C-alpha cells in the first residue's frame, strides 16, 4: 500500500512543479513520511532529529503524528504551495548514561524507558535537580515528553499533556507500595529545565535496559542516568484544521 501511495504522491508532486529527491540533504525543504507513527519515530532516529519540516501521510493504525490521509494528498499539495500551514516544534527526551566504563547518550521523541533486565524488580534512587525524591521499587520508569504523553505513557496510566506545555512526565511502571517499599504510584510532572537523576541502589540494579522510542540498548555497571527535555526537536507541518484535543478525541474516544 505504501509503495502505491508513494508513486501516486511522486506523480502529483511533479505535476505541481515540486521536485522530489530520494536522498535527504541539509537543503531539503520538506520530508514526507509515509507510514504510521512508528515509521516517523524511526525516521527521526535515522536522520538525527532533522530541523527540516516533516509531514506525515498516514498508512498506519493510529497516526497521531501523521497529518495527512492518503485521500487528502491533493489538498495537502494545494495548501503547501499556498504556504497555508504552520510548524509545530516538538522537543525530545535525552538520557545521559554514566557507567564505570564510560558514557553514552540517547534521545527519543516520545519517551525514555528504564527497566531492569531480570524478572526481579529494580530499585532506583530518584532525585530532581540533586534533591532526593524517592527510592523507587518496581519494574521501571517511563519519562515522556508532551509529544509522547499519548504513547506508552498513556498506556501506563499517565496523563495526556498538551504539546504546548514544556515539561516532562515521569510515570512508574508497576511500582511497589507496601510496608517494605514506598514508591509514587502516579505520574509526576517536572519543568522543562529540571533534570531527573536515577542512581541504582545496589550492584544488582546496575544492569539496566534503556528503551528510546521502542529501540533498546543494555548497559552494565551504570552509576547514574541523567534525563531531561532535549534541546533537539522536530518540526511537524500542521494545517489550519489541526486541533490537538480534537485529534485526541478522535483517536482515543
Phi and psi in degrees as GROMACS dihedral restraints (atoms count N, CA, C in turn):
[ dihedral_restraints ]
;  ai    aj    ak    al  type     phi  dphi    fc
    3     4     5     6     1   -62.0    20    10
    4     5     6     7     1   -37.4    20    10
    6     7     8     9     1   -64.9    20    10
    7     8     9    10     1   -41.4    20    10
    9    10    11    12     1   -67.8    20    10
   10    11    12    13     1   -37.2    20    10
   12    13    14    15     1   -68.0    20    10
   13    14    15    16     1   -39.0    20    10
   15    16    17    18     1   -61.3    20    10
   16    17    18    19     1   -44.9    20    10
   18    19    20    21     1   -63.6    20    10
   19    20    21    22     1   -42.5    20    10
   21    22    23    24     1   -63.2    20    10
   22    23    24    25     1   -42.3    20    10
   24    25    26    27     1   -64.9    20    10
   25    26    27    28     1   -43.1    20    10
   27    28    29    30     1   -58.4    20    10
   28    29    30    31     1   -45.5    20    10
   30    31    32    33     1   -64.0    20    10
   31    32    33    34     1   -42.5    20    10
   33    34    35    36     1   -69.0    20    10
   34    35    36    37     1   -37.9    20    10
   36    37    38    39     1   -65.7    20    10
   37    38    39    40     1   -41.6    20    10
   39    40    41    42     1   -62.3    20    10
   40    41    42    43     1   -40.6    20    10
   42    43    44    45     1   -67.5    20    10
   43    44    45    46     1   -21.2    20    10
   45    46    47    48     1   -96.2    20    10
   46    47    48    49     1    14.0    20    10
   48    49    50    51     1    65.2    20    10
   49    50    51    52     1    28.6    20    10
   51    52    53    54     1  -103.7    20    10
   52    53    54    55     1   130.6    20    10
   54    55    56    57     1   -88.2    20    10
   55    56    57    58     1   133.4    20    10
   57    58    59    60     1  -110.0    20    10
   58    59    60    61     1   131.7    20    10
   60    61    62    63     1  -121.4    20    10
   61    62    63    64     1   147.0    20    10
   63    64    65    66     1   -80.3    20    10
   64    65    66    67     1   -27.3    20    10
   66    67    68    69     1  -111.6    20    10
   67    68    69    70     1   143.6    20    10
   69    70    71    72     1   -84.1    20    10
   70    71    72    73     1   137.7    20    10
   72    73    74    75     1  -139.9    20    10
   73    74    75    76     1   170.1    20    10
   75    76    77    78     1   -64.9    20    10
   76    77    78    79     1   -24.3    20    10
   78    79    80    81     1   -95.6    20    10
   79    80    81    82     1    12.9    20    10
   81    82    83    84     1   -65.8    20    10
   82    83    84    85     1   135.3    20    10
   84    85    86    87     1   -85.7    20    10
   85    86    87    88     1   -30.4    20    10
   87    88    89    90     1  -154.7    20    10
   88    89    90    91     1   136.5    20    10
   90    91    92    93     1  -104.8    20    10
   91    92    93    94     1   126.0    20    10
   93    94    95    96     1  -107.1    20    10
   94    95    96    97     1   121.2    20    10
   96    97    98    99     1  -107.7    20    10
   97    98    99   100     1   116.8    20    10
   99   100   101   102     1  -102.3    20    10
  100   101   102   103     1   120.4    20    10
  102   103   104   105     1   148.3    20    10
  103   104   105   106     1  -155.0    20    10
  105   106   107   108     1  -104.8    20    10
  106   107   108   109     1  -166.4    20    10
  108   109   110   111     1   -63.6    20    10
  109   110   111   112     1   -36.6    20    10
  111   112   113   114     1   -62.0    20    10
  112   113   114   115     1   -37.0    20    10
  114   115   116   117     1   -63.5    20    10
  115   116   117   118     1   -42.0    20    10
  117   118   119   120     1   -66.2    20    10
  118   119   120   121     1   -40.0    20    10
  120   121   122   123     1   -62.6    20    10
  121   122   123   124     1   -39.7    20    10
  123   124   125   126     1   -67.0    20    10
  124   125   126   127     1   -37.8    20    10
  126   127   128   129     1   -61.1    20    10
  127   128   129   130     1   -44.8    20    10
  129   130   131   132     1   -60.9    20    10
  130   131   132   133     1   -41.6    20    10
  132   133   134   135     1   -67.9    20    10
  133   134   135   136     1   -43.3    20    10
  135   136   137   138     1   -64.8    20    10
  136   137   138   139     1   -39.1    20    10
  138   139   140   141     1   -93.1    20    10
  139   140   141   142     1     0.2    20    10
  141   142   143   144     1    66.7    20    10
  142   143   144   145     1    49.2    20    10
  144   145   146   147     1    53.9    20    10
  145   146   147   148     1    68.2    20    10
  147   148   149   150     1   -66.9    20    10
  148   149   150   151     1   147.5    20    10
  150   151   152   153     1   -79.2    20    10
  151   152   153   154     1   -19.9    20    10
  153   154   155   156     1   -60.8    20    10
  154   155   156   157     1   133.3    20    10
  156   157   158   159     1   -56.6    20    10
  157   158   159   160     1   145.4    20    10
  159   160   161   162     1  -121.9    20    10
  160   161   162   163     1   137.9    20    10
  162   163   164   165     1  -128.5    20    10
  163   164   165   166     1   141.7    20    10
  165   166   167   168     1  -112.1    20    10
  166   167   168   169     1   137.6    20    10
  168   169   170   171     1  -104.1    20    10
  169   170   171   172     1   117.1    20    10
  171   172   173   174     1   -83.7    20    10
  172   173   174   175     1   114.4    20    10
  174   175   176   177     1  -120.8    20    10
  175   176   177   178     1    13.1    20    10
  177   178   179   180     1   -97.3    20    10
  178   179   180   181     1  -156.1    20    10
  180   181   182   183     1   -91.8    20    10
  181   182   183   184     1   -57.5    20    10
  183   184   185   186     1   -89.4    20    10
  184   185   186   187     1   -55.4    20    10
  186   187   188   189     1    66.5    20    10
  187   188   189   190     1    46.6    20    10
  189   190   191   192     1   -73.4    20    10
  190   191   192   193     1   -38.0    20    10
  192   193   194   195     1   -81.3    20    10
  193   194   195   196     1   -31.6    20    10
  195   196   197   198     1   -72.6    20    10
  196   197   198   199     1   131.9    20    10
  198   199   200   201     1   -94.6    20    10
  199   200   201   202     1   -28.4    20    10
  201   202   203   204     1  -114.6    20    10
  202   203   204   205     1   132.9    20    10
  204   205   206   207     1   -83.9    20    10
  205   206   207   208     1   147.7    20    10
  207   208   209   210     1   -53.5    20    10
  208   209   210   211     1   -35.1    20    10
  210   211   212   213     1   -76.3    20    10
  211   212   213   214     1    -4.5    20    10
  213   214   215   216     1  -108.0    20    10
  214   215   216   217     1    16.8    20    10
  216   217   218   219     1   -62.3    20    10
  217   218   219   220     1   -40.6    20    10
  219   220   221   222     1   -59.6    20    10
  220   221   222   223     1   -41.8    20    10
  222   223   224   225     1   -64.2    20    10
  223   224   225   226     1   -41.6    20    10
  225   226   227   228     1   -59.2    20    10
  226   227   228   229     1   -47.8    20    10
  228   229   230   231     1   -63.2    20    10
  229   230   231   232     1   -42.0    20    10
  231   232   233   234     1   -62.1    20    10
  232   233   234   235     1   -49.3    20    10
  234   235   236   237     1   -66.2    20    10
  235   236   237   238     1   -37.1    20    10
  237   238   239   240     1   -65.3    20    10
  238   239   240   241     1   -43.9    20    10
  240   241   242   243     1   -64.9    20    10
  241   242   243   244     1   -25.8    20    10
  243   244   245   246     1   -90.9    20    10
  244   245   246   247     1     3.1    20    10
  246   247   248   249     1    57.9    20    10
  247   248   249   250     1    31.8    20    10
  249   250   251   252     1   -98.2    20    10
  250   251   252   253     1    70.4    20    10
  252   253   254   255     1  -156.1    20    10
  253   254   255   256     1   167.0    20    10
  255   256   257   258     1  -126.3    20    10
  256   257   258   259     1   168.5    20    10
  258   259   260   261     1  -111.8    20    10
  259   260   261   262     1   126.8    20    10
  261   262   263   264     1  -106.6    20    10
  262   263   264   265     1   113.3    20    10
  264   265   266   267     1   -86.8    20    10
  265   266   267   268     1   131.3    20    10
  267   268   269   270     1  -125.5    20    10
  268   269   270   271     1   116.9    20    10
  270   271   272   273     1   -80.4    20    10
  271   272   273   274     1   150.5    20    10
  273   274   275   276     1   -96.7    20    10
  274   275   276   277     1  -172.4    20    10
  276   277   278   279     1  -115.0    20    10
  277   278   279   280     1   132.3    20    10
  279   280   281   282     1  -110.1    20    10
  280   281   282   283     1   146.7    20    10
  282   283   284   285     1  -133.9    20    10
  283   284   285   286     1   117.5    20    10
  285   286   287   288     1   -96.6    20    10
  286   287   288   289     1   125.8    20    10
  288   289   290   291     1  -107.6    20    10
  289   290   291   292     1   120.5    20    10
  291   292   293   294     1  -107.0    20    10
  292   293   294   295     1   125.6    20    10
  294   295   296   297     1  -126.3    20    10
  295   296   297   298     1   170.3    20    10
  297   298   299   300     1   -67.8    20    10
  298   299   300   301     1   -12.2    20    10
  300   301   302   303     1  -103.5    20    10
  301   302   303   304     1    -8.0    20    10
  303   304   305   306     1   150.6    20    10
  304   305   306   307     1  -158.3    20    10
  306   307   308   309     1  -131.7    20    10
  307   308   309   310     1   161.2    20    10
  309   310   311   312     1  -152.3    20    10
  310   311   312   313     1   166.4    20    10
  312   313   314   315     1  -145.5    20    10
  313   314   315   316     1   142.1    20    10
  315   316   317   318     1  -131.2    20    10
  316   317   318   319     1   145.0    20    10
  318   319   320   321     1  -125.0    20    10
  319   320   321   322     1   134.0    20    10
  321   322   323   324     1  -128.4    20    10
  322   323   324   325     1   147.8    20    10
  324   325   326   327     1   -77.3    20    10
  325   326   327   328     1   -43.3    20    10
  327   328   329   330     1   -89.0    20    10
  328   329   330   331     1   -62.2    20    10
  330   331   332   333     1  -158.9    20    10
  331   332   333   334     1   155.6    20    10
  333   334   335   336     1  -109.4    20    10
  334   335   336   337     1   125.3    20    10
  336   337   338   339     1  -114.9    20    10
  337   338   339   340     1   134.4    20    10
  339   340   341   342     1  -115.5    20    10
  340   341   342   343     1   122.7    20    10
  342   343   344   345     1  -138.2    20    10
  343   344   345   346     1   154.7    20    10
  345   346   347   348     1   -77.7    20    10
  346   347   348   349     1   161.7    20    10
  348   349   350   351     1   -90.2    20    10
  349   350   351   352     1   -21.1    20    10
  351   352   353   354     1   -95.2    20    10
  352   353   354   355     1  -178.5    20    10
  354   355   356   357     1   -83.2    20    10
  355   356   357   358     1    -2.7    20    10
  357   358   359   360     1   -88.5    20    10
  358   359   360   361     1   154.5    20    10
  360   361   362   363     1   -65.3    20    10
  361   362   363   364     1   156.3    20    10
  363   364   365   366     1  -105.0    20    10
  364   365   366   367     1   145.8    20    10
  366   367   368   369     1  -118.0    20    10
  367   368   369   370     1   122.6    20    10
  369   370   371   372     1  -135.5    20    10
  370   371   372   373     1   134.8    20    10
  372   373   374   375     1   -85.5    20    10
  373   374   375   376     1   124.0    20    10
  375   376   377   378     1  -110.5    20    10
  376   377   378   379     1   128.1    20    10
  378   379   380   381     1  -130.2    20    10
  379   380   381   382     1   152.8    20    10
  381   382   383   384     1  -122.1    20    10
  382   383   384   385     1   119.1    20    10
  384   385   386   387     1    52.7    20    10
  385   386   387   388     1    44.9    20    10
  387   388   389   390     1    68.7    20    10
  388   389   390   391     1    10.4    20    10
  390   391   392   393     1  -102.9    20    10
  391   392   393   394     1   117.8    20    10
  393   394   395   396     1   -63.6    20    10
  394   395   396   397     1   133.9    20    10
  396   397   398   399     1  -110.5    20    10
  397   398   399   400     1   -52.6    20    10
  399   400   401   402     1  -161.2    20    10
  400   401   402   403     1   161.9    20    10
  402   403   404   405     1  -101.1    20    10
  403   404   405   406     1   100.4    20    10
  405   406   407   408     1   -79.7    20    10
  406   407   408   409     1   137.5    20    10
  408   409   410   411     1  -132.4    20    10
  409   410   411   412     1   126.5    20    10
  411   412   413   414     1   165.2    20    10
  412   413   414   415     1  -160.8    20    10
  414   415   416   417     1   -79.0    20    10
  415   416   417   418     1   -25.5    20    10
  417   418   419   420     1   158.0    20    10
  418   419   420   421     1  -168.5    20    10
  420   421   422   423     1  -131.5    20    10
  421   422   423   424     1   144.4    20    10
  423   424   425   426     1  -116.7    20    10
  424   425   426   427     1   119.7    20    10
  426   427   428   429     1  -110.0    20    10
  427   428   429   430     1   111.5    20    10
  429   430   431   432     1  -114.4    20    10
  430   431   432   433     1   144.7    20    10
  432   433   434   435     1   -78.2    20    10
  433   434   435   436     1   167.7    20    10
  435   436   437   438     1   -55.9    20    10
  436   437   438   439     1   -38.1    20    10
  438   439   440   441     1   -61.7    20    10
  439   440   441   442     1   -33.7    20    10
  441   442   443   444     1   -90.2    20    10
  442   443   444   445     1     1.8    20    10
  444   445   446   447     1   -64.9    20    10
  445   446   447   448     1   -23.9    20    10
  447   448   449   450     1   -93.3    20    10
  448   449   450   451     1     4.7    20    10
  450   451   452   453     1  -101.1    20    10
  451   452   453   454     1  -126.1    20    10
  453   454   455   456     1   -58.0    20    10
  454   455   456   457     1   -37.0    20    10
  456   457   458   459     1   -55.1    20    10
  457   458   459   460     1   -43.7    20    10
  459   460   461   462     1   -67.0    20    10
  460   461   462   463     1   -38.5    20    10
  462   463   464   465     1   -63.8    20    10
  463   464   465   466     1   -27.6    20    10
  465   466   467   468     1   -83.1    20    10
  466   467   468   469     1    -2.9    20    10
  468   469   470   471     1    97.9    20    10
  469   470   471   472     1     9.2    20    10
  471   472   473   474     1   -74.0    20    10
  472   473   474   475     1   171.1    20    10
  474   475   476   477     1   -88.8    20    10
  475   476   477   478     1   149.1    20    10
  477   478   479   480     1   -79.4    20    10
  478   479   480   481     1   129.0    20    10
  480   481   482   483     1  -117.9    20    10
  481   482   483   484     1   131.6    20    10
  483   484   485   486     1   -62.1    20    10
  484   485   486   487     1   129.4    20    10
  486   487   488   489     1   -65.6    20    10
  487   488   489   490     1    -9.7    20    10
  489   490   491   492     1   -74.5    20    10
  490   491   492   493     1   -13.3    20    10
  492   493   494   495     1   -87.7    20    10
  493   494   495   496     1   137.4    20    10
  495   496   497   498     1  -103.9    20    10
  496   497   498   499     1    94.2    20    10
  498   499   500   501     1  -158.6    20    10
  499   500   501   502     1   172.4    20    10
  501   502   503   504     1  -118.5    20    10
  502   503   504   505     1   147.1    20    10
  504   505   506   507     1  -118.3    20    10
  505   506   507   508     1   125.7    20    10
  507   508   509   510     1  -108.5    20    10
  508   509   510   511     1   113.7    20    10
  510   511   512   513     1  -117.1    20    10
  511   512   513   514     1   125.6    20    10
  513   514   515   516     1   -74.0    20    10
  514   515   516   517     1   149.6    20    10
  516   517   518   519     1  -110.5    20    10
  517   518   519   520     1   112.3    20    10
  519   520   521   522     1    48.5    20    10
  520   521   522   523     1    59.0    20    10
  522   523   524   525     1   -69.6    20    10
  523   524   525   526     1   148.4    20    10
  525   526   527   528     1   -95.6    20    10
  526   527   528   529     1   130.8    20    10
  528   529   530   531     1  -139.3    20    10
  529   530   531   532     1    98.0    20    10
  531   532   533   534     1  -155.1    20    10
  532   533   534   535     1  -166.8    20    10
  534   535   536   537     1   -69.9    20    10
  535   536   537   538     1   -19.9    20    10
  537   538   539   540     1   -94.5    20    10
  538   539   540   541     1   -33.7    20    10
  540   541   542   543     1  -129.2    20    10
  541   542   543   544     1   140.8    20    10
  543   544   545   546     1  -128.2    20    10
  544   545   546   547     1   114.3    20    10
  546   547   548   549     1  -135.1    20    10
  547   548   549   550     1   151.3    20    10
  549   550   551   552     1   -60.3    20    10
  550   551   552   553     1   137.8    20    10
  552   553   554   555     1  -106.3    20    10
  553   554   555   556     1     1.4    20    10
  555   556   557   558     1  -128.0    20    10
  556   557   558   559     1   168.7    20    10
  558   559   560   561     1   -67.5    20    10
  559   560   561   562     1   154.4    20    10
  561   562   563   564     1  -123.5    20    10
  562   563   564   565     1   147.1    20    10
  564   565   566   567     1  -111.0    20    10
  565   566   567   568     1   134.1    20    10
  567   568   569   570     1  -128.4    20    10
  568   569   570   571     1   147.8    20    10
  570   571   572   573     1   -62.3    20    10
  571   572   573   574     1   159.8    20    10
  573   574   575   576     1   -64.5    20    10
  574   575   576   577     1   -27.0    20    10
  576   577   578   579     1   -87.6    20    10
  577   578   579   580     1    -7.5    20    10
  579   580   581   582     1   -83.7    20    10
  580   581   582   583     1   156.9    20    10
  582   583   584   585     1  -124.6    20    10
  583   584   585   586     1   141.2    20    10
  585   586   587   588     1   -97.6    20    10
  586   587   588   589     1   125.8    20    10
  588   589   590   591     1  -106.6    20    10
  589   590   591   592     1   131.0    20    10
  591   592   593   594     1  -123.8    20    10
  592   593   594   595     1   117.9    20    10
  594   595   596   597     1  -123.3    20    10
  595   596   597   598     1   124.7    20    10
  597   598   599   600     1   -59.4    20    10
  598   599   600   601     1   139.8    20    10
  600   601   602   603     1   -76.4    20    10
  601   602   603   604     1   -28.6    20    10
  603   604   605   606     1  -149.0    20    10
  604   605   606   607     1   174.0    20    10
  606   607   608   609     1   -60.6    20    10
  607   608   609   610     1   -30.4    20    10
  609   610   611   612     1   -67.8    20    10
  610   611   612   613     1   -18.6    20    10
  612   613   614   615     1  -101.8    20    10
  613   614   615   616     1     4.7    20    10
  615   616   617   618     1   -84.7    20    10
  616   617   618   619     1    -7.6    20    10
  618   619   620   621     1  -102.8    20    10
  619   620   621   622     1   114.9    20    10
  621   622   623   624     1  -133.6    20    10
  622   623   624   625     1   154.8    20    10
  624   625   626   627     1  -104.3    20    10
  625   626   627   628     1   131.9    20    10
  627   628   629   630     1  -108.1    20    10
  628   629   630   631     1   117.7    20    10
  630   631   632   633     1  -110.9    20    10
  631   632   633   634     1   119.6    20    10
  633   634   635   636     1  -121.6    20    10
  634   635   636   637     1   109.0    20    10
  636   637   638   639     1    52.5    20    10
  637   638   639   640     1    42.5    20    10
  639   640   641   642     1    88.6    20    10
  640   641   642   643     1    -8.7    20    10
  642   643   644   645     1   -99.4    20    10
  643   644   645   646     1   138.7    20    10
  645   646   647   648     1  -120.2    20    10
  646   647   648   649     1   139.4    20    10
  648   649   650   651     1  -129.8    20    10
  649   650   651   652     1   142.3    20    10
  651   652   653   654     1  -108.8    20    10
  652   653   654   655     1   139.6    20    10
  654   655   656   657     1  -132.0    20    10
  655   656   657   658     1   143.1    20    10
  657   658   659   660     1  -111.2    20    10
  658   659   660   661     1   160.5    20    10
  660   661   662   663     1    55.3    20    10
  661   662   663   664     1    41.9    20    10
  663   664   665   666     1   -72.5    20    10
  664   665   666   667     1   131.7    20    10
  666   667   668   669     1  -101.2    20    10
  667   668   669   670     1   -32.2    20    10
  669   670   671   672     1  -164.7    20    10
  670   671   672   673     1   145.4    20    10
  672   673   674   675     1  -113.9    20    10
  673   674   675   676     1   134.3    20    10
  675   676   677   678     1  -119.8    20    10
  676   677   678   679     1   116.1    20    10
  678   679   680   681     1  -121.3    20    10
  679   680   681   682     1   134.0    20    10
  681   682   683   684     1  -157.8    20    10
  682   683   684   685     1   175.0    20    10
  684   685   686   687     1   -71.4    20    10
  685   686   687   688     1   128.5    20    10
  687   688   689   690     1   -78.3    20    10
  688   689   690   691     1   150.5    20    10
  690   691   692   693     1   -75.6    20    10
  691   692   693   694     1   -21.3    20    10
  693   694   695   696     1   -73.7    20    10
  694   695   696   697     1   141.8    20    10
  696   697   698   699     1  -148.0    20    10
  697   698   699   700     1   163.7    20    10
  699   700   701   702     1  -108.7    20    10
  700   701   702   703     1   160.0    20    10
  702   703   704   705     1  -119.6    20    10
  703   704   705   706     1   110.3    20    10
  705   706   707   708     1   -95.9    20    10
  706   707   708   709     1   139.2    20    10
  708   709   710   711     1   -75.5    20    10
  709   710   711   712     1   129.0    20    10
  711   712   713   714     1  -127.5    20    10
  712   713   714   715     1   143.7    20    10
  714   715   716   717     1  -104.8    20    10
  715   716   717   718     1   174.9    20    10
  717   718   719   720     1   -58.9    20    10
  718   719   720   721     1   -31.1    20    10
  720   721   722   723     1   -86.1    20    10
  721   722   723   724     1     4.3    20    10
  723   724   725   726     1   -75.9    20    10
  724   725   726   727     1   124.8    20    10
  726   727   728   729     1  -135.9    20    10
  727   728   729   730     1   122.0    20    10
  729   730   731   732     1   -56.2    20    10
  730   731   732   733     1   -49.4    20    10
  732   733   734   735     1   -72.9    20    10
  733   734   735   736     1   -26.2    20    10
  735   736   737   738     1   -66.7    20    10
  736   737   738   739     1   -38.9    20    10
  738   739   740   741     1   -67.1    20    10
  739   740   741   742     1   -40.9    20    10
  741   742   743   744     1   -58.6    20    10
  742   743   744   745     1   -45.7    20    10
  744   745   746   747     1   -62.7    20    10
  745   746   747   748     1   -42.6    20    10
  747   748   749   750     1   -72.4    20    10
  748   749   750   751     1   -26.7    20    10
  750   751   752   753     1   -93.0    20    10
  751   752   753   754     1   -24.4    20    10
  753   754   755   756     1  -119.5    20    10
  754   755   756   757     1   -11.7    20    10
